[in-house]
Amino acid sequence: MSILHTKSYIKNDSVLEYKNVDLKNVFILLAVHNEEDWILRKIQNCFDTNYPEDKIKLFIGADGCNDQTVEKILSLNDKRI
């Protein structure tokens, strides 16, 4: 099963631009534990794509963290997470 059902695409300055395509939703799952030093970069990396932001949903499981991982995630107040 493919994520993209492309009808056509063009390559413009090393960025793939999709034209007339049916882009599917993408769900990303991160399981983290005590990642306060890295979690914001990991989250940003998930959204640093040329895929439409409204098609990406990020689920994060952070159970038993004893650092500021959860607080940093919640501070983003991002509806995609």
N, C-alpha and C positions, 0 to 999 in steps of 0.2 A: 504494500500500500504506500503510495507516495504522498508526501505532504503537499506538494505543489502540482497543480494541474495547469500547466502553462500552455497558452496558445501561442505566445510569442514573447521574446525578450530581447533587449538590446544591452550591449555593454558600453557604458559611458564612463570614461575616466576610472576604470577599474571598479565601478559600482554597477551591480546588476540592477536594472530597473525593469520591473515586470509590467507588461501592458496586456490588458484584456485577459487577466488570469483570475482563477478562483482560488484565492489563498485561504488555507485552512487555519484554524486556531492552533496555536502551539502552547503546550503546557509543559513547564519546566519544574522539576522537583529537586530541591536541595535539602539534603540532610546535613545539619551542621551541629557542632558541639564546641563551645568555647572558641569562637572564631571572631572575636571582637576586633582583632587587628586586620582582618581580611574581608569581613562580611560585606561592607559597603562596596568594595571593589568587585566582589563576586556578583553582587546584585547588578551593579552598573554594567558589568561585562555581559550579563544576560540580555540587557536591553540595548547594547551597542551593536545593533545590526541594522541592515537596511530593510528588515521585515517590519511591517506596520505595527506600531505600538499597541493599537487596539486589538491585535490578534495574538498578543503574547500575555500569558498569565503565569505568574511565578508562585509556587507553593513552597514554603520553607518549614521544615520540621526542625525545631531547636529544643530538644527535651533535655533537661538536667544541666543546662549551662549555669556555671557559677561565675560568669564574667558579665560583660555588658552587651553580649551578642543580641539578645532579645530586645533590649532597650534601643539599640541602634537600628534594628529592623523596624520597630514600631515608630521611631522618630521620623522615618521617611514619609509616613502617612500617604502611601502610594496605593491607589485602588487596584493596581495590577498585581499587588502582592497580597 
